[in-house]
Amino acid sequence: MTIALTGATGFVGQAVLDVAAQRDLAVRALTRREQEIRVNVAWVPGTLSDPATLGALCEGADTVVHVAGLTNATDPADFDEANVEGTQRMIEAAKAARIKRFVFVSSLAARQPDLSQYGASKAKAETLVEKSGLDWTIVRPPGVYGPRDIDYFEMFRSAKWGFIPLPPSGASSIIHVHDLARLLLDLIDAPPALVRRRMFEPDDGREGGWGHDELARAIGSAVGRRVFAPHLPKALLELGAKADGMLRGKNARLTQDRVGYMTHPNWVSRSAKRVPEAVWSPAIDAGEGLARTAEWYRAEGWL
C-alpha cells in the first residue's frame, strides 16, 4: 500500500511518518522545502495551491491521508484558501488518480463553526469531503499534544514558572499525537462497515474530558511544579489577542479567532462518535504522555 500524505512536515504529519515507518508503509509526502531522505518516503515538492503538484502526489497511491491545514491566521481569508480550497483540490486530485479511500483530519472546532473562522473553514471542508463521492472517513481530533507541538508547549513553558493562565471554566478532550497517528493509519484498511463514510471524535479515553484546571495541574505535575491557574475572562483574552497582534503581527499565537473557540466551555469528544474498539483505542495514558512530552521539551532545550 502507498499513502499520499499532506501535512507531512507538520506536527501531526511527522508522527504519521514515524508510525508509517514502524509499519514499513510506503508514503508519498507533500513538502514545501527540501527534506532529508527517509526510508519508504518519496517527497513531493509543492503546496496545496498547485493542482499539478497534488496530481503528482497522488500518482501511484492507494489512499489519501489529508492532514494539512491552517490552524492559526490573522487574515480569515487564509483559512478558506488553505482548509477549504486546499481540500477541494486534494479531492479532485484523488479522483483524477482513481483513489477511493480518503481519510480527512478535521477538528472539533467544526462542531461550532459560528465561533471561529478556523472552525467554519473546517466545517466547509467536511461538507466537501462528505459530498465528494469518495470512500471517506473524517476524524475530528481534540487538543493534540506530544513531542514537537508548539501550542500546548505554551502551557508547559508557563507551568515551569508555576503559573498557567486559563480561559473561562470549561472542559476539553486531549489526545497524544502518536495515538492520533496510529488512528489515521488504522482507518485506512479497517473493516468498511465500521469506518467508511463515518465521522469520529477520538480522545485519550478519559470520560468527560479534562477540566481546564485539571489539565493545568496535570501539566504542572509533568514539569514538577505546583501551578496557580486562574481563569481569565473573555474580555481580558481579547485584549491579550490585540496586544499579541501588535507585538508579533502575522506570527501572533493568540488571535481573536482563537479566543473565539478557546472560551467555548465544551470541547469534549462525544461518546456517540467514539472510534470502535475493534478498529482503534488510545494506548497512551495522559499522565505518562504529558510527562514524556515534558522530557522531550527538556531534551530539545525548549524548557
KOLZARO-758649 format. One line per field, with one value per residue (C-alpha): z, x, y; residue in one letter. Coordinates in pm, whole numbers, plus 32768, in hexadecimal, padded with zeros to 4 digits. Each point is the difference from the previous one (the first is absolute). Layout:
residues N
up <- Z, ...
east <- X, ...
north <- Y, ...
rest <- a, ...
***
This chain:
residues 303
up <- 8000, 7FB0, 80BC, 7F78, 8132, 8023, 812A, 8016, 808E, 810C, 8164, 7FB5, 7EAD, 808D, 80FA, 7EE1, 7F4D, 813F, 8024, 7E8B, 801B, 8120, 7F24, 7ECB, 7F37, 7EC7, 8008, 7EFA, 80D0, 7FA2, 806A, 7FC7, 803E, 7FBB, 8102, 807E, 7F61, 80BA, 7FB5, 7F46, 7FDF, 7EAB, 8036, 7F0A, 7FFB, 7FEF, 80B3, 8013, 7F16, 7ED3, 7F5D, 7F33, 813D, 80A2, 7ECA, 8022, 8172, 7FB8, 7EE0, 805A, 8157, 808B, 8116, 8056, 8167, 7FFB, 8138, 7F7F, 807B, 8087, 8174, 8045, 7F2A, 8027, 7EAD, 7FF8, 7E86, 803B, 80AC, 7ED1, 7F0F, 80C7, 80A1, 7F07, 7EAD, 8058, 805F, 7EBF, 7F30, 80C2, 7FBC, 7E8D, 7FF5, 80AD, 7F08, 7ED7, 8082, 803C, 8175, 80C2, 816A, 809F, 8171, 8060, 813D, 806E, 815C, 811F, 7FAF, 7ED5, 80F5, 8046, 7EB9, 8085, 8105, 7F1E, 7E97, 8035, 806F, 7EE5, 7EFE, 8088, 7FFA, 7E92, 7FB1, 80A9, 7F21, 7ECC, 8071, 8051, 7EA7, 7F46, 7FAA, 808C, 8102, 811D, 8176, 80C0, 8146, 80E9, 80F5, 814A, 808B, 7F7C, 80D3, 7FF9, 7F86, 7EFF, 8062, 8022, 807B, 8148, 8029, 806C, 812D, 8052, 7FEF, 80DA, 80F9, 802F, 80B0, 80CB, 7F49, 7EE7, 7F96, 7F91, 7F39, 80B6, 80A4, 7F14, 7F97, 7ED6, 7F88, 7F9E, 7F3E, 7FDF, 7EA0, 7FE3, 8050, 7EFB, 7EFE, 804A, 7FCF, 7EB0, 7F7B, 80A6, 7F4C, 7EA8, 7FEF, 8125, 7FC3, 7F16, 80C5, 8132, 7F6B, 7EA0, 7FD8, 8175, 80DE, 8141, 812E, 80A8, 814F, 810E, 8094, 8122, 801D, 8012, 7F96, 80D4, 80BB, 7FA2, 8164, 800E, 7EC5, 8084, 813D, 7F33, 7F2B, 813C, 8088, 7EB9, 802C, 8179, 8072, 80BA, 7F31, 803B, 7EE4, 8007, 7F09, 7F35, 7F7C, 7E89, 7FF6, 808D, 7F04, 7EE7, 807C, 800B, 7E97, 7F95, 80B7, 7F67, 7EA8, 8035, 8080, 7F16, 7ED8, 7F22, 80F2, 8121, 80BF, 80B1, 7EFB, 8015, 7F41, 8104, 811C, 7F5B, 802A, 8133, 80CC, 7F98, 8134, 7F5E, 7F1A, 8080, 7F02, 7FF0, 8059, 7EE4, 7F0D, 80A9, 7F21, 8016, 80E2, 7EEE, 7F33, 80FB, 816B, 80AA, 8087, 80AE, 8155, 8025, 8137, 7F4F, 7EBB, 80A2, 80C4, 7EC7, 7F46, 8112, 7FEA, 7E88, 802E, 80FC, 7F22, 7EDC, 80D6, 7FE8, 817A
east <- 8000, 8073, 7F77, 7FEB, 8036, 7FD0, 8081, 8122, 80F4, 7F12, 7FC9, 7F00, 8090, 8157, 7F61, 7F48, 814E, 8096, 7EE7, 8002, 8175, 7FC0, 7F01, 80DE, 7EFC, 8058, 7FA8, 7FF8, 801D, 7FBC, 8107, 8048, 8176, 8111, 8000, 80F2, 7FEA, 7F1A, 7FD4, 7EB9, 7FB1, 7FF2, 7FFC, 7F2A, 8058, 7EDE, 7ECE, 7E89, 7FDA, 808E, 7F1C, 8122, 80C6, 7ED9, 7FDA, 816B, 7FCA, 7EDF, 80AA, 8025, 7F5F, 7EE6, 7F86, 8002, 8039, 7FB9, 809A, 806D, 7F40, 8026, 7FB1, 8064, 7FF0, 7FC7, 7F4E, 7EB9, 8021, 8134, 7F2B, 7F1F, 8125, 80BC, 7EEA, 7EE1, 809C, 8129, 7F1A, 7F37, 813F, 806A, 7EB0, 801E, 8162, 7F8F, 7EE5, 80E3, 80EF, 7EDA, 8046, 7EC7, 8076, 8016, 804D, 7FCB, 807D, 7F0A, 7FD6, 7F0A, 7FEB, 7F28, 7EE8, 7FD3, 8050, 7F65, 8113, 8130, 806B, 80DC, 7ED9, 7F29, 8109, 801F, 7E85, 7FFA, 8118, 7F43, 7ED4, 80DD, 8088, 7EA7, 7F7E, 8136, 7F87, 8145, 8020, 803E, 8034, 800F, 80C2, 7FC1, 8124, 7FE6, 8134, 8131, 813D, 8151, 8167, 802B, 7EBB, 8013, 7E9D, 7FF2, 816E, 7F90, 7F55, 8132, 80E2, 7F15, 7FE1, 8179, 7FCB, 7ED9, 7EF4, 7F10, 7EF7, 7EC1, 7EC9, 7EB0, 7F94, 7FC6, 8078, 80B1, 8083, 8168, 80BF, 8170, 8081, 8084, 7EA7, 7F65, 8101, 7FB3, 7E8E, 802C, 80C2, 7F1B, 7ED6, 8092, 7FB1, 7F11, 7EC0, 7F2E, 7EBF, 80A8, 80AE, 7F94, 7F45, 8003, 807D, 80C1, 8065, 8121, 809E, 80E5, 7EEC, 7FAE, 7E87, 7F84, 814E, 80D9, 7F92, 80E7, 8084, 8031, 80D1, 80CC, 8051, 805B, 80F0, 808F, 803A, 80AC, 80FE, 801C, 7F50, 7EC2, 7F54, 7F1B, 7F00, 7F03, 7EDF, 8015, 7EC5, 7FC5, 8028, 815F, 805E, 7F81, 80E0, 8120, 7FB9, 800F, 8149, 8093, 7F96, 80AD, 813C, 8022, 7F23, 7FBE, 80C9, 7F10, 7FA4, 7ED1, 7F0F, 7E98, 7F9F, 80A4, 7F58, 7EB4, 8028, 80E1, 7EE7, 7EFA, 7FBA, 7FE7, 8104, 7FCF, 7FFC, 7EA8, 7FD7, 7F05, 811D, 8101, 80DA, 7F96, 80ED, 8025, 80AC, 80C9, 801F, 80EB, 8140, 80A5, 7F82, 7FFB, 80DA, 810B, 7FD6, 801D, 8134, 80A7, 7FAA, 80A2, 8135, 8011, 7FE7, 811D, 80D9, 7FCE, 804E, 7EA0, 7FCE
north <- 8000, 8161, 812E, 8162, 80DC, 8177, 80C4, 7F0D, 80FE, 8080, 7F8D, 7EEE, 7FA8, 7FB4, 7F12, 7F55, 7FD1, 7F6D, 7F00, 7FB3, 7FB7, 7F0F, 7F4C, 8005, 80C1, 80C2, 8173, 8111, 813E, 8168, 80FE, 8170, 7FDC, 7F04, 7EE9, 7EFA, 7EAA, 7F10, 7E90, 7FB9, 8175, 80A9, 8179, 80C3, 8174, 80F3, 8086, 7FCE, 812A, 7F46, 7EFA, 7F74, 7FC2, 7F50, 7F2A, 7F95, 7FBC, 7F13, 7F4C, 7E92, 802A, 7F2A, 80E6, 8171, 8070, 8173, 8099, 8154, 812B, 815E, 801E, 8166, 813B, 8173, 8017, 7F34, 7FD4, 7F29, 7EF7, 7FD5, 7FED, 7EF8, 7F36, 8019, 803A, 7F25, 7EE1, 8028, 7FEB, 7ECB, 7F5B, 804C, 7F74, 7EC1, 7FD2, 803F, 7EF5, 7F12, 7FF5, 7FA5, 7FFE, 815B, 8039, 816B, 80AA, 810B, 8095, 800A, 8174, 7F9E, 7FAB, 8173, 80B6, 8142, 8026, 8022, 8025, 7ECE, 7F2B, 8088, 7FA5, 7EA0, 7FD5, 806D, 7F0A, 7EE6, 8046, 7FEB, 7EAF, 7F78, 8062, 7F8C, 7EA5, 7F74, 7EEE, 80F6, 8005, 8148, 801F, 8124, 7FFC, 80BB, 80B2, 7F48, 8004, 7F53, 802F, 8119, 80AD, 817C, 8047, 7F3E, 8056, 815B, 7F5E, 7F2C, 812F, 80C9, 7EDF, 8005, 814F, 7F7F, 80C8, 7F9A, 80FD, 7F53, 805D, 8008, 7EB9, 7EE1, 7EA8, 7F69, 7EB3, 7FC0, 7EF7, 7FAC, 8039, 7E9D, 7F73, 80E4, 7F93, 7E92, 8045, 80AA, 7ED6, 7EFF, 809B, 7FBE, 7E8E, 7FD6, 7F37, 80D8, 7FD7, 809A, 8131, 8052, 814B, 803B, 811A, 7FBE, 80D0, 7F44, 8051, 7F75, 7F2A, 80EA, 800D, 8166, 808F, 80E4, 8134, 811E, 8012, 7E85, 8008, 8125, 7F3D, 7ECC, 80CB, 8099, 7EA2, 7F9F, 8119, 7FCA, 813B, 8059, 8109, 8126, 7FF3, 811C, 8012, 8141, 80AC, 8007, 817A, 7FE7, 7EF3, 80DD, 8118, 7F08, 7F9E, 816C, 802C, 7EC4, 8076, 814D, 7F5B, 7ED5, 805C, 7ED1, 7F29, 8040, 7EC3, 8092, 8089, 8078, 7EC6, 7F22, 80BB, 7FA7, 7E8B, 8005, 8099, 7EFE, 7F28, 7EA8, 7F69, 7E9D, 7EE6, 7F61, 7E91, 7FD9, 8044, 7F21, 7F26, 7E91, 7F3D, 7EFC, 810E, 80CD, 8065, 80F8, 7F66, 8128, 8068, 817A, 7FFF, 7F37, 80C2, 8157, 7F92, 7F77, 813F, 80D2, 7F23, 8038, 817A, 7FF4, 7F23, 80EE, 8130, 808D, 8001
rest <- m, t, i, a, l, t, g, a, t, g, f, v, g, q, a, v, l, d, v, a, a, q, r, d, l, a, v, r, a, l, t, r, r, e, q, e, i, r, v, n, v, a, w, v, p, g, t, l, s, d, p, a, t, l, g, a, l, c, e, g, a, d, t, v, v, h, v, a, g, l, t, n, a, t, d, p, a, d, f, d, e, a, n, v, e, g, t, q, r, m, i, e, a, a, k, a, a, r, i, k, r, f, v, f, v, s, s, l, a, a, r, q, p, d, l, s, q, y, g, a, s, k, a, k, a, e, t, l, v, e, k, s, g, l, d, w, t, i, v, r, p, p, g, v, y, g, p, r, d, i, d, y, f, e, m, f, r, s, a, k, w, g, f, i, p, l, p, p, s, g, a, s, s, i, i, h, v, h, d, l, a, r, l, l, l, d, l, i, d, a, p, p, a, l, v, r, r, r, m, f, e, p, d, d, g, r, e, g, g, w, g, h, d, e, l, a, r, a, i, g, s, a, v, g, r, r, v, f, a, p, h, l, p, k, a, l, l, e, l, g, a, k, a, d, g, m, l, r, g, k, n, a, r, l, t, q, d, r, v, g, y, m, t, h, p, n, w, v, s, r, s, a, k, r, v, p, e, a, v, w, s, p, a, i, d, a, g, e, g, l, a, r, t, a, e, w, y, r, a, e, g, w, l
***
